[in-house]
Amino acid sequence: MTFKEPPRPSAVPLIHRHSPIPSMPQWRWSATALFALLLTLLGHPAQTLAAEEGVSNDAIRMGGVMDLEGRSKGLGQGMAAGIEAALKDVTIQHRQLEFTVLNDSYNPEKTVEATRQLVDSGVFLVAGNVGTPTAKVSLPILEKQAIPAVGFFTGAGLLRTSDKTHIVNYRASYTQEIAAVIQGALEHDIDASEVCAYVQNDAYGMAGIQGIINAIQGRKGSQEIIQSLEKLLHMPGENPPRNGIGPVGVYQRNTYLARPGYTSIKQWEKNHGTHCRLVVTVGAYTSVAKFIGYARYKQENWLFSAVSFTGAENFKTALKEMNTDSGVIMTQVVPQLRSNLEIVKKARQALGANFNSVSLEGYIVGRLIVHGLEHIEGGPTRQRFLDALLGKSFDLGGLKMDFSDDNQGSDLVTLTILRRGGWQPMQDSDWTGIH
């Protein structure tokens, strides 16, 4: 189950549904044969009478849709590698675990096509999908078919509403990540009026804007800022003109042009006689790195932060290309890579050179799936799988999972800072020297 660069979706072998029991001419059935068939059906009802999609006598088949070839491919490849490493050589009730990954290049239109391919092929669940705009279009398809969506690589609120009973989230939300960094800033003399943002102009970026609203609510000088953020948050359509509204710059998904967003922030500073000290970024690693590089070229002394989706290793590489190797904060939703937690040590061993924050998250998602399957009571069905996780609290290799009151297992958020070309745990003293 070693991860390899896959071909395009059309060339990826799909999982096929099992064929029904072949019919036999009525005249050949005897009373003895009917009795034998009845015993067989009673002995194996899950496999013969009502086999669950994705479950056969020898396998449980799962899938995921990720960016494997596009501009955020490092995220998809990392998640795929982690999940595959966690599922490798695991058997559940004498069944092997199979995981098929399809590429969507972080493009919602391709996501829809790939998701339908997985659904048509008959998968037990879908796991590890990367991105908010892609999740937005795939979740309704999965919900309609009652297919569990597990461990998607996004902290957006659309996966965390109380009615999403088919969704199992591992990670903390973007709201929690942004709250952690803004809270740290406010505690170190950065005012709410000095918090700005650079975000992707879609559901992912708007999840970040909502997080900023929640974090500065009730703070001195935040009322006008929140009004402007609410205005751009609720603009309809695909890629609406959000620049020039609020202390925010936006860029279009899968593009790198930083100047319009930078100009939007500078316009806010000029019009309101203020200065941005913290710029919260919510975007893809190359796009965010190019924005930071451009701002530093323009000699801005802004402090930057990024959420975990940006992808620590890919982000670090992209920042290095922009001659930046220090002074950028990044929130993480996985344990520190040097942690001695059992699940981290096993991930490190299983992933080898592919071990990083993203692949660790994939590994955790894979082990979460294994835990659910191992604790199913009776034959494997989707509902029994969900029942084994949701409403429960348990230890996952030293990492606490709590689904007792929502569909999110972990609230873990840590702050790291780029220092001398590497991500280090952030200390209180770090705030004083970087703004």
N, C-alpha and C positions, 0 to 999 in steps of 0.2 A: 504494500500500500504506500510505497514511497512516492512522494509528490514529483510529478514531472510536468513540464510545460505542456499543457494540453492543446490539441488542435482546436479549431473553431467549432462552435456548437454543433453545426451540421455534421461534423465528422466524429463527434464524441459518441461512442457506443451507448445506446440507451438501455435502461432496464426494461425488460419485457414482462408484461403480465403473464401469469400462469394460465395455461390452457385449461378449460373446464374438463371434467370427466367425460370421455367420449360416450356418446349414446350407443345403445345396443338395440337391435330389433326386439320388439316386445315378445315375439314367439320363443325367444331363447331363454327368458327368465323362468326359472323353476322356483318352487317354494324354498328349497334349500339355498339357492343362490340369493333370493331375496332376504332370507334370514341372515346370511353371511354379510351381505351388503349393509344391513341394518346394524349389525354388530360393529362393522368397520366405521360407519358414520358416527355411532355413539362413542366409539373409542377415540375418534379424532375429529371432533366437531369443528374446531377452529380452523383446521387445515382443509376440510372437505366441504362442510356445509356452508361456512361463511368466512372464507379466508380473507384476512385483512390485506388491503393493498400494501404492497411492499414486503410482505412476509410470505416466505415459502418454507418448505421443509428444511432447507439448508442455509437460508440467508435472510437477513433483514436489510432491505435496500433503502438507502437514504441519498439525498442530493443537496446541492447548494448552487447558488448563482452568484458569481463574483467577477470582479475585474481582474482578468488574467493577462490581458493584452493591451489595455489602454494606459492612460496617463496616471492612473492610481493602481497599477498592477502589483506594486509591492505589497499593498494591503491585501488584495485578494490572494496572492500567492502565499503570503504569510498565514492567513487564516486557513487556507486549504492545507498547507503543510502541517499546521498545528492539529487540526481536526484529524487528519489522516494518521498522524503519529499516535494520537490518543486511542484511535479505534483499531490500530494494527494488532493482529493476532488475538483479538477479543472474540469470544464466542458467548452467545446468550441462548440458553436452552438449546444447545447443540447447533446453533445457527451462527454463521459468520456475519460480520458487519461489513457492508459494502457502501462506499461513498462515491457518488458521481458528481463531478464539478463541471458546470457550464459557464462559459464566459459571457459577460454582458458589457465589458469595456466601460462600466460606470455610466451606462446609457439606458434610461428607463424604457425606451422602446425595445431595446434588445432584452431587457429584463423580462418584459411581458412574454416575449417569444420563448425565452429559455425556461421561464417558470412553467409555461404551458407544456413545454416538452417534458419537463420532469413530472408534472401532474399526469400527462397522458401515458408516461412510461410506468406509472404506478409506484410512487415512492411512499415510504412509511412516514417520513418527516423531511423537512427542509431546514438546513442549519448553516449558520455562519455567513449568510448573505451580507455583502458590504455596501453600506451607504443608506442615507435617509430617502433621497428621491427615488431610489430603486426599491426600497422597502415599501414606499408609499403605493407603488403600483403592483407589487407582488403580493402583499398581504391580503387584499380583497380576493384574489384568485385562490389563495391557500385557504382562506376562511370559508369560502363557498364550498370547498371540497372537504372541510373539516380536517385539514392537514396541519399538524403542529409546526410552528415556526420557532426554532430554537437558537438562542445565542447569536442573533443578528449583530453585526458589527456597527452599531449605531446607538447613540444615547438619546434619540429623539422621543418626545413625549407621545407621538402617535402610536408607539408600541406599548405604552404604559397606562392606558385607560382601563377602567375596571371591567369593561365589557369584552376585553380581548382575552377570552378564556383559552384560546388556542395558541397563545404566545408565551414563551418562556424566555425571559431576558436573564443574561448573566450580569451584565455590567451596570455600573452607576450611570445616571442620566447626564446629559449635557448640562442641564440645569444645576445639578450637583457639582459638576466639574467647574463650571463658570462661577458658581457661588463660592467655591473654595478659593479661587484665585482672587476674586474681587474682595472677599472678606479679608484676605491677607493684605491686599492693597489698602483697604480702608483702615485697617489696624495700624498701618505704617504711614499715615498722614497723606494718603492720596484721596482726594474728595470725589464724590460721585460725579460731579461736573467735569472731572478730569479723566473719566473713563470713556474711551471711544472704541470703535470696533471696525474690523475689516472682515467681511463674511462672503460666503458663496451665495449667489442670488437665487436661492431655491429653498426647499423645505429644510434642508440641513442647516443652511445659514440662518433661517428664520427661527429654528429651534434654539440657536445660539442667542439671537436677539431676545427671545422670550426668557432665556436664562439671565440675561443682563437686566431685564425689567424686574424679574423676581429678586435679583440680588441687590438692586439699589432702591427698591420700593421703600418709601418712608424716609429716605435719607435727605439731608438738607440739600436743596438745589436740584432735586431730582425730578420735580413735577413736570417742567417744560421738556426735559429730556425724555421722560417716559411717554409724554404725549406724542412727541415726534417718532419715537420707536414704535408706538402702537399704530401710528399712521402708516409707516412703511411695512409693518408686519402684516397688515390686513389688505395690502394692495393685491388685486386679483391678477390672474394670468401667469404665463410662463415668462420669466425674466423681465418683470416690469421695471420701469425707470426709477430705481430706489436711490440712486446717487443724488446728492443735494438735499436730502431729507435727514435731519438729525446728525449726530456725531458719528456717522457711519459711512464707510465706503464699501461698495459691492463689486464683485466680478462675476462674469457668467461662467457656469460650470464647464470644466474641461478647456478653459482658456487661461492665458498667463498675463494679460495686459493689466498692469498695476496702476498706471497713471490716473485713470478716471476715478478709481476709489481713493487714491491718495489726495487728489484735488478736492473731492467731496469732503474729506476730513478737514483739509486746510480751509475750505470755505466756511465750515462750521466754526472753526477756531476764530477766523477773522470776523464773522458776523456776530459772534457772541462774546468776543473779548476774552476767550479762555484759551487754555493750552492743554492738549492731551498729554497725560503722563503715562497712562496704561492703555495700550491698544489690544483689545481682546480679539484674536483671530479665530475664525471658524471656517476652515476650508481644507483643500487638498494640499499635500506637502509642497509640491513645486510652485503652485500658485501663491501660497502664503510666503514661501521663501523668497520668491521674486519681489513680492510687495515689501518685505522687510529689507531686502537688498536695495530696492529703489529708495525707500525712506531713509536709509542710512547714507545712501549716495547724496540725498538732499540734506544731509547733516541733521536729521531729526534725532533728538535724544529720547524718543519714546521708549518705554519698556513694552515688550511684546509678550503675549501669552498665546498658547495654542492648546486645543483639546486633544485628547488621546487619539481620536480618529485620524489626526494628521499623520500619525505613524512615526514613531521616534527615530528609527534608523534611517528611513528614507528622508525624513525631514532634516536630520542632521547632515546627510550627504548633500541635499539640495541647498542648505544654508552654507555649507562649505564652499559650494560653487559661487555663492554670493559674498564670499569673503567674510562670513560670519561664523565664529566658533565659540561665542560666549554671550551671556546676558539675555537669553531667551528662556522664558518659563514654559514648562509643558506639564499639564496634568496627566496622570496615569490612573487607570482603573484596574491594573493588575499589580501583584506584589512586586517589590524590587527584584531585579534580575539576579541579584546576588543573595536573595533570601534563602534560608535553610528550610523553608516549608517543604514538606514531602512532595507536593504536587509540582513545585518549581524545580526541585532537584530531578524529578522524573522527566519533566519536560526538557530540561537542559540535556539530560542524557539521551533522550529519544530524538531530539532535534539537531543536536550537534551544531554545525556551522550555521544552520538555519534558525537558531534560537535567538529571539528578540522579543520585544514587548507585544508585537502583533501576533507572532506565532505562539507565544505563551497564552494569549487570550484564546486563540484557536484551540490549543491543547486543553485549556480549562473547559471550553464549550464541549469538546469531545468527551472529556471525563464526566461532564454533567449528563450528557446523553447516556453514557455507559451506566452511571449511577441510576438513572431513571429506568433503564431497561432491566437492570439487575434487581430492581425492587418492584417489578410488576408482579401482581398476584394473579396467577393463571397464565393463559397464553397471551402473547404480545398483541395488544390492540392499541390504537392511538389514544383512546380515552384512558385506558389503564396506565399508559405511559405518562400522560398528563397528571393523572391522579397520584402517581408515585412521586411527583415533584411539587406540584402546586399545593399550597397549604402546609408544606413540610419545612422543617429546619434540619440541617445535617452538616456534617464536616466533610469537605472534599479535599482530602490530602492536606489538612491543616488550614484550609481556606473555608471560612464560615459561609454557608449558604442559608438564607432565610426567606422562604416564600410564604411565611405564615399569614401575612396580611396584604400581599400584592404579588405581581408576577415577575418581580425583579429579585434575584438572589443575593446580589452584593451591592453594598453602598460604599465600597472602598474607593477613596480618592486620595492620591498623594501628589505633592508638588515636587517637580524636579526642575533643575536649572542647567542650561548648557554652559559648561565651564571647561575651558581648555579642550574643546572638541569632544566632550563627553557629557552625558546626562548624569547629574549628581543629585542626591536628595537635597531639597532646598532647606536652608536654615533661616531663622529669623534675621540673622546678621546679613544675609544676602540682600535683603530689601534695601539696606541703607546705602549700599555702594553702587546701585544700578539705576538710580533715578535722581 
